[in-house]
Amino acid sequence: MQKNVDLLIKMKSMLKDNGKIILDVLNKTFLHLIIKNNIGLLKIMI
């Protein structure tokens, strides 16, 4: 029983770390897209 609990705790902390990494990647990609789109808009406006 204790082994299962330890495994669950390990999995939970792993998911937490991976979730942070995934969020970081998504944020960077999203920011990149926003910047790209804004440059496109600026070119149209100028």
PQR file with spaces between the fields and no chain letter, atoms N, CA, C, O and H, PARSE charges and radii, in Angstrom:
ATOM       1  N    MET     1       0.833   -1.209    0.000 -0.4000 1.5000
ATOM       2  CA   MET     1       0.000    0.000    0.000 -0.0000 2.0000
ATOM       3  C    MET     1       0.869    1.262    0.000  0.5500 1.7000
ATOM       4  O    MET     1       0.622    2.191   -0.768 -0.5500 1.4000
ATOM       5  N    GLN     2       1.883    1.287    0.862 -0.4000 1.5000
ATOM       6  CA   GLN     2       2.742    2.470    0.969 -0.0000 2.0000
ATOM       7  C    GLN     2       3.459    2.746   -0.346  0.5500 1.7000
ATOM       8  O    GLN     2       3.667    3.900   -0.719 -0.5500 1.4000
ATOM       9  H    GLN     2       2.084    0.532    1.486  0.4000 1.0000
ATOM      10  N    LYS     3       3.840    1.666   -1.053 -0.4000 1.5000
ATOM      11  CA   LYS     3       4.515    1.824   -2.344 -0.0000 2.0000
ATOM      12  C    LYS     3       3.631    2.589   -3.322  0.5500 1.7000
ATOM      13  O    LYS     3       4.097    3.481   -4.032 -0.5500 1.4000
ATOM      14  H    LYS     3       3.671    0.728   -0.750  0.4000 1.0000
ATOM      15  N    ASN     4       2.358    2.232   -3.349 -0.4000 1.5000
ATOM      16  CA   ASN     4       1.421    2.897   -4.251 -0.0000 2.0000
ATOM      17  C    ASN     4       1.296    4.382   -3.926  0.5500 1.7000
ATOM      18  O    ASN     4       1.247    5.225   -4.822 -0.5500 1.4000
ATOM      19  H    ASN     4       1.979    1.508   -2.772  0.4000 1.0000
ATOM      20  N    VAL     5       1.246    4.686   -2.645 -0.4000 1.5000
ATOM      21  CA   VAL     5       1.135    6.084   -2.213 -0.0000 2.0000
ATOM      22  C    VAL     5       2.373    6.864   -2.644  0.5500 1.7000
ATOM      23  O    VAL     5       2.268    7.980   -3.154 -0.5500 1.4000
ATOM      24  H    VAL     5       1.286    4.002   -1.917  0.4000 1.0000
ATOM      25  N    ASP     6       3.548    6.265   -2.434 -0.4000 1.5000
ATOM      26  CA   ASP     6       4.801    6.919   -2.839 -0.0000 2.0000
ATOM      27  C    ASP     6       4.811    7.171   -4.338  0.5500 1.7000
ATOM      28  O    ASP     6       5.224    8.236   -4.797 -0.5500 1.4000
ATOM      29  H    ASP     6       3.633    5.358   -2.020  0.4000 1.0000
ATOM      30  N    LEU     7       4.348    6.176   -5.100 -0.4000 1.5000
ATOM      31  CA   LEU     7       4.319    6.284   -6.555 -0.0000 2.0000
ATOM      32  C    LEU     7       3.397    7.427   -6.975  0.5500 1.7000
ATOM      33  O    LEU     7       3.731    8.218   -7.858 -0.5500 1.4000
ATOM      34  H    LEU     7       4.012    5.311   -4.728  0.4000 1.0000
ATOM      35  N    LEU     8       2.243    7.499   -6.335 -0.4000 1.5000
ATOM      36  CA   LEU     8       1.289    8.566   -6.654 -0.0000 2.0000
ATOM      37  C    LEU     8       1.896    9.937   -6.375  0.5500 1.7000
ATOM      38  O    LEU     8       1.747   10.867   -7.168 -0.5500 1.4000
ATOM      39  H    LEU     8       1.973    6.857   -5.618  0.4000 1.0000
ATOM      40  N    ILE     9       2.580   10.051   -5.238 -0.4000 1.5000
ATOM      41  CA   ILE     9       3.207   11.326   -4.874 -0.0000 2.0000
ATOM      42  C    ILE     9       4.277   11.696   -5.899  0.5500 1.7000
ATOM      43  O    ILE     9       4.381   12.850   -6.314 -0.5500 1.4000
ATOM      44  H    ILE     9       2.700    9.295   -4.594  0.4000 1.0000
ATOM      45  N    LYS    10       5.076   10.696   -6.306 -0.4000 1.5000
ATOM      46  CA   LYS    10       6.113   10.937   -7.317 -0.0000 2.0000
ATOM      47  C    LYS    10       5.490   11.402   -8.628  0.5500 1.7000
ATOM      48  O    LYS    10       5.948   12.368   -9.238 -0.5500 1.4000
ATOM      49  H    LYS    10       4.992    9.758   -5.969  0.4000 1.0000
ATOM      50  N    MET    11       4.443   10.705   -9.050 -0.4000 1.5000
ATOM      51  CA   MET    11       3.779   11.051  -10.308 -0.0000 2.0000
ATOM      52  C    MET    11       3.208   12.463  -10.246  0.5500 1.7000
ATOM      53  O    MET    11       3.288   13.228  -11.207 -0.5500 1.4000
ATOM      54  H    MET    11       4.071    9.920   -8.554  0.4000 1.0000
ATOM      55  N    LYS    12       2.632   12.787   -9.095 -0.4000 1.5000
ATOM      56  CA   LYS    12       2.033   14.108   -8.918 -0.0000 2.0000
ATOM      57  C    LYS    12       3.087   15.206   -9.045  0.5500 1.7000
ATOM      58  O    LYS    12       2.859   16.213   -9.716 -0.5500 1.4000
ATOM      59  H    LYS    12       2.567   12.166   -8.314  0.4000 1.0000
ATOM      60  N    SER    13       4.242   15.014   -8.400 -0.4000 1.5000
ATOM      61  CA   SER    13       5.295   16.034   -8.465 -0.0000 2.0000
ATOM      62  C    SER    13       5.882   16.106   -9.873  0.5500 1.7000
ATOM      63  O    SER    13       6.252   17.185  -10.337 -0.5500 1.4000
ATOM      64  H    SER    13       4.427   14.196   -7.855  0.4000 1.0000
ATOM      65  N    MET    14       5.968   14.955  -10.556 -0.4000 1.5000
ATOM      66  CA   MET    14       6.456   14.952  -11.933 -0.0000 2.0000
ATOM      67  C    MET    14       5.507   15.730  -12.836  0.5500 1.7000
ATOM      68  O    MET    14       5.939   16.524  -13.671 -0.5500 1.4000
ATOM      69  H    MET    14       5.668   14.079  -10.179  0.4000 1.0000
ATOM      70  N    LEU    15       4.215   15.494  -12.662 -0.4000 1.5000
ATOM      71  CA   LEU    15       3.210   16.204  -13.455 -0.0000 2.0000
ATOM      72  C    LEU    15       3.290   17.698  -13.197  0.5500 1.7000
ATOM      73  O    LEU    15       3.157   18.509  -14.114 -0.5500 1.4000
ATOM      74  H    LEU    15       3.864   14.848  -11.984  0.4000 1.0000
ATOM      75  N    LYS    16       3.508   18.051  -11.936 -0.4000 1.5000
ATOM      76  CA   LYS    16       3.623   19.463  -11.572 -0.0000 2.0000
ATOM      77  C    LYS    16       4.778   20.112  -12.330  0.5500 1.7000
ATOM      78  O    LYS    16       4.615   21.179  -12.922 -0.5500 1.4000
ATOM      79  H    LYS    16       3.615   17.393  -11.191  0.4000 1.0000
ATOM      80  N    ASP    17       5.949   19.463  -12.312 -0.4000 1.5000
ATOM      81  CA   ASP    17       7.128   19.990  -13.009 -0.0000 2.0000
ATOM      82  C    ASP    17       6.877   20.070  -14.507  0.5500 1.7000
ATOM      83  O    ASP    17       7.164   21.088  -15.136 -0.5500 1.4000
ATOM      84  H    ASP    17       6.081   18.596  -11.831  0.4000 1.0000
ATOM      85  N    ASN    18       6.337   18.990  -15.081 -0.4000 1.5000
ATOM      86  CA   ASN    18       6.071   18.969  -16.518 -0.0000 2.0000
ATOM      87  C    ASN    18       5.042   20.021  -16.897  0.5500 1.7000
ATOM      88  O    ASN    18       5.141   20.651  -17.950 -0.5500 1.4000
ATOM      89  H    ASN    18       6.104   18.163  -14.570  0.4000 1.0000
ATOM      90  N    GLY    19       4.052   20.205  -16.029 -0.4000 1.5000
ATOM      91  CA   GLY    19       3.037   21.223  -16.278 -0.0000 2.0000
ATOM      92  C    GLY    19       3.666   22.603  -16.368  0.5500 1.7000
ATOM      93  O    GLY    19       3.303   23.401  -17.233 -0.5500 1.4000
ATOM      94  H    GLY    19       3.971   19.693  -15.173  0.4000 1.0000
ATOM      95  N    LYS    20       4.606   22.883  -15.478 -0.4000 1.5000
ATOM      96  CA   LYS    20       5.303   24.176  -15.504 -0.0000 2.0000
ATOM      97  C    LYS    20       6.069   24.340  -16.808  0.5500 1.7000
ATOM      98  O    LYS    20       6.027   25.401  -17.431 -0.5500 1.4000
ATOM      99  H    LYS    20       4.900   22.235  -14.776  0.4000 1.0000
ATOM     100  N    ILE    21       6.771   23.283  -17.221 -0.4000 1.5000
ATOM     101  CA   ILE    21       7.557   23.339  -18.459 -0.0000 2.0000
ATOM     102  C    ILE    21       6.632   23.570  -19.647  0.5500 1.7000
ATOM     103  O    ILE    21       6.908   24.410  -20.504 -0.5500 1.4000
ATOM     104  H    ILE    21       6.804   22.421  -16.715  0.4000 1.0000
ATOM     105  N    ILE    22       5.525   22.815  -19.694 -0.4000 1.5000
ATOM     106  CA   ILE    22       4.573   22.951  -20.802 -0.0000 2.0000
ATOM     107  C    ILE    22       4.009   24.366  -20.833  0.5500 1.7000
ATOM     108  O    ILE    22       3.890   24.966  -21.901 -0.5500 1.4000
ATOM     109  H    ILE    22       5.301   22.132  -18.999  0.4000 1.0000
ATOM     110  N    LEU    23       3.662   24.899  -19.663 -0.4000 1.5000
ATOM     111  CA   LEU    23       3.127   26.260  -19.598 -0.0000 2.0000
ATOM     112  C    LEU    23       4.151   27.270  -20.091  0.5500 1.7000
ATOM     113  O    LEU    23       3.807   28.195  -20.826 -0.5500 1.4000
ATOM     114  H    LEU    23       3.759   24.411  -18.795  0.4000 1.0000
ATOM     115  N    ASP    24       5.412   27.099  -19.690 -0.4000 1.5000
ATOM     116  CA   ASP    24       6.481   27.997  -20.147 -0.0000 2.0000
ATOM     117  C    ASP    24       6.581   27.979  -21.662  0.5500 1.7000
ATOM     118  O    ASP    24       6.663   29.027  -22.302 -0.5500 1.4000
ATOM     119  H    ASP    24       5.691   26.347  -19.092  0.4000 1.0000
ATOM     120  N    VAL    25       6.574   26.769  -22.236 -0.4000 1.5000
ATOM     121  CA   VAL    25       6.685   26.637  -23.694 -0.0000 2.0000
ATOM     122  C    VAL    25       5.494   27.302  -24.371  0.5500 1.7000
ATOM     123  O    VAL    25       5.652   28.026  -25.355 -0.5500 1.4000
ATOM     124  H    VAL    25       6.507   25.917  -21.716  0.4000 1.0000
ATOM     125  N    LEU    26       4.302   27.051  -23.837 -0.4000 1.5000
ATOM     126  CA   LEU    26       3.094   27.649  -24.418 -0.0000 2.0000
ATOM     127  C    LEU    26       3.157   29.169  -24.340  0.5500 1.7000
ATOM     128  O    LEU    26       2.823   29.856  -25.305 -0.5500 1.4000
ATOM     129  H    LEU    26       4.175   26.463  -23.038  0.4000 1.0000
ATOM     130  N    ASN    27       3.582   29.692  -23.198 -0.4000 1.5000
ATOM     131  CA   ASN    27       3.672   31.141  -23.031 -0.0000 2.0000
ATOM     132  C    ASN    27       4.649   31.745  -24.024  0.5500 1.7000
ATOM     133  O    ASN    27       4.364   32.781  -24.625 -0.5500 1.4000
ATOM     134  H    ASN    27       3.853   29.134  -22.414  0.4000 1.0000
ATOM     135  N    LYS    28       5.797   31.106  -24.199 -0.4000 1.5000
ATOM     136  CA   LYS    28       6.802   31.613  -25.139 -0.0000 2.0000
ATOM     137  C    LYS    28       6.273   31.579  -26.565  0.5500 1.7000
ATOM     138  O    LYS    28       6.454   32.531  -27.324 -0.5500 1.4000
ATOM     139  H    LYS    28       6.029   30.265  -23.711  0.4000 1.0000
ATOM     140  N    THR    29       5.615   30.473  -26.930 -0.4000 1.5000
ATOM     141  CA   THR    29       5.069   30.349  -28.281 -0.0000 2.0000
ATOM     142  C    THR    29       4.001   31.411  -28.494  0.5500 1.7000
ATOM     143  O    THR    29       3.953   32.056  -29.541 -0.5500 1.4000
ATOM     144  H    THR    29       5.468   29.699  -26.313  0.4000 1.0000
ATOM     145  N    PHE    30       3.143   31.586  -27.490 -0.4000 1.5000
ATOM     146  CA   PHE    30       2.055   32.555  -27.570 -0.0000 2.0000
ATOM     147  C    PHE    30       2.612   33.967  -27.717  0.5500 1.7000
ATOM     148  O    PHE    30       2.155   34.738  -28.561 -0.5500 1.4000
ATOM     149  H    PHE    30       3.182   31.062  -26.639  0.4000 1.0000
ATOM     150  N    LEU    31       3.602   34.300  -26.890 -0.4000 1.5000
ATOM     151  CA   LEU    31       4.233   35.623  -26.963 -0.0000 2.0000
ATOM     152  C    LEU    31       4.851   35.840  -28.333  0.5500 1.7000
ATOM     153  O    LEU    31       4.730   36.919  -28.912 -0.5500 1.4000
ATOM     154  H    LEU    31       3.974   33.674  -26.204  0.4000 1.0000
ATOM     155  N    HIS    32       5.511   34.814  -28.847 -0.4000 1.5000
ATOM     156  CA   HIS    32       6.154   34.891  -30.161 -0.0000 2.0000
ATOM     157  C    HIS    32       5.111   35.193  -31.234  0.5500 1.7000
ATOM     158  O    HIS    32       5.323   36.041  -32.100 -0.5500 1.4000
ATOM     159  H    HIS    32       5.608   33.937  -28.376  0.4000 1.0000
ATOM     160  N    LEU    33       3.976   34.485  -31.165 -0.4000 1.5000
ATOM     161  CA   LEU    33       2.903   34.699  -32.145 -0.0000 2.0000
ATOM     162  C    LEU    33       2.343   36.111  -32.035  0.5500 1.7000
ATOM     163  O    LEU    33       2.103   36.769  -33.048 -0.5500 1.4000
ATOM     164  H    LEU    33       3.804   33.795  -30.462  0.4000 1.0000
ATOM     165  N    ILE    34       2.136   36.577  -30.808 -0.4000 1.5000
ATOM     166  CA   ILE    34       1.598   37.928  -30.600 -0.0000 2.0000
ATOM     167  C    ILE    34       2.560   38.961  -31.178  0.5500 1.7000
ATOM     168  O    ILE    34       2.136   39.883  -31.874 -0.5500 1.4000
ATOM     169  H    ILE    34       2.331   36.043  -29.986  0.4000 1.0000
ATOM     170  N    ILE    35       3.848   38.812  -30.893 -0.4000 1.5000
ATOM     171  CA   ILE    35       4.854   39.760  -31.388 -0.0000 2.0000
ATOM     172  C    ILE    35       4.864   39.746  -32.915  0.5500 1.7000
ATOM     173  O    ILE    35       4.895   40.798  -33.553 -0.5500 1.4000
ATOM     174  H    ILE    35       4.192   38.063  -30.327  0.4000 1.0000
ATOM     175  N    LYS    36       4.836   38.532  -33.498 -0.4000 1.5000
ATOM     176  CA   LYS    36       4.831   38.397  -34.955 -0.0000 2.0000
ATOM     177  C    LYS    36       3.621   39.111  -35.554  0.5500 1.7000
ATOM     178  O    LYS    36       3.745   39.850  -36.530 -0.5500 1.4000
ATOM     179  H    LYS    36       4.811   37.677  -32.980  0.4000 1.0000
ATOM     180  N    ASN    37       2.444   38.881  -34.957 -0.4000 1.5000
ATOM     181  CA   ASN    37       1.216   39.499  -35.457 -0.0000 2.0000
ATOM     182  C    ASN    37       1.263   41.012  -35.306  0.5500 1.7000
ATOM     183  O    ASN    37       0.797   41.739  -36.184 -0.5500 1.4000
ATOM     184  H    ASN    37       2.343   38.281  -34.164  0.4000 1.0000
ATOM     185  N    ASN    38       1.824   41.491  -34.198 -0.4000 1.5000
ATOM     186  CA   ASN    38       1.915   42.931  -33.975 -0.0000 2.0000
ATOM     187  C    ASN    38       2.838   43.585  -34.986  0.5500 1.7000
ATOM     188  O    ASN    38       2.559   44.691  -35.450 -0.5500 1.4000
ATOM     189  H    ASN    38       2.203   40.901  -33.485  0.4000 1.0000
ATOM     190  N    ILE    39       3.929   42.924  -35.333 -0.4000 1.5000
ATOM     191  CA   ILE    39       4.847   43.462  -36.341 -0.0000 2.0000
ATOM     192  C    ILE    39       4.110   43.558  -37.672  0.5500 1.7000
ATOM     193  O    ILE    39       4.249   44.544  -38.396 -0.5500 1.4000
ATOM     194  H    ILE    39       4.155   42.026  -34.956  0.4000 1.0000
ATOM     195  N    GLY    40       3.321   42.523  -37.993 -0.4000 1.5000
ATOM     196  CA   GLY    40       2.515   42.540  -39.216 -0.0000 2.0000
ATOM     197  C    GLY    40       1.548   43.705  -39.210  0.5500 1.7000
ATOM     198  O    GLY    40       1.392   44.392  -40.220 -0.5500 1.4000
ATOM     199  H    GLY    40       3.209   41.722  -37.405  0.4000 1.0000
ATOM     200  N    LEU    41       0.898   43.932  -38.083 -0.4000 1.5000
ATOM     201  CA   LEU    41      -0.053   45.041  -37.963 -0.0000 2.0000
ATOM     202  C    LEU    41       0.657   46.377  -38.105  0.5500 1.7000
ATOM     203  O    LEU    41       0.154   47.285  -38.766 -0.5500 1.4000
ATOM     204  H    LEU    41       1.025   43.374  -37.263  0.4000 1.0000
ATOM     205  N    LEU    42       1.830   46.498  -37.483 -0.4000 1.5000
ATOM     206  CA   LEU    42       2.597   47.745  -37.569 -0.0000 2.0000
ATOM     207  C    LEU    42       2.968   48.048  -39.016  0.5500 1.7000
ATOM     208  O    LEU    42       2.874   49.193  -39.459 -0.5500 1.4000
ATOM     209  H    LEU    42       2.239   45.760  -36.945  0.4000 1.0000
ATOM     210  N    LYS    43       3.390   47.019  -39.753 -0.4000 1.5000
ATOM     211  CA   LYS    43       3.762   47.209  -41.157 -0.0000 2.0000
ATOM     212  C    LYS    43       2.567   47.695  -41.971  0.5500 1.7000
ATOM     213  O    LYS    43       2.706   48.547  -42.848 -0.5500 1.4000
ATOM     214  H    LYS    43       3.466   46.089  -39.394  0.4000 1.0000
ATOM     215  N    ILE    44       1.394   47.145  -41.673 -0.4000 1.5000
ATOM     216  CA   ILE    44       0.174   47.560  -42.385 -0.0000 2.0000
ATOM     217  C    ILE    44      -0.140   49.018  -42.056  0.5500 1.7000
ATOM     218  O    ILE    44      -0.526   49.789  -42.934 -0.5500 1.4000
ATOM     219  H    ILE    44       1.280   46.452  -40.960  0.4000 1.0000
ATOM     220  N    MET    45       0.026   49.390  -40.794 -0.4000 1.5000
ATOM     221  CA   MET    45      -0.337   50.738  -40.342 -0.0000 2.0000
ATOM     222  C    MET    45       0.622   51.795  -40.878  0.5500 1.7000
ATOM     223  O    MET    45       0.209   52.916  -41.175 -0.5500 1.4000
ATOM     224  H    MET    45       0.339   48.763  -40.080  0.4000 1.0000
ATOM     225  N    ILE    46       1.895   51.444  -41.000 -0.4000 1.5000
ATOM     226  CA   ILE    46       2.892   52.441  -41.415 -0.0000 2.0000
ATOM     227  C    ILE    46       2.766   52.706  -42.911  0.5500 1.7000
ATOM     228  O    ILE    46       3.515   53.514  -43.460 -0.5500 1.4000
ATOM     229  H    ILE    46       2.230   50.533  -40.758  0.4000 1.0000
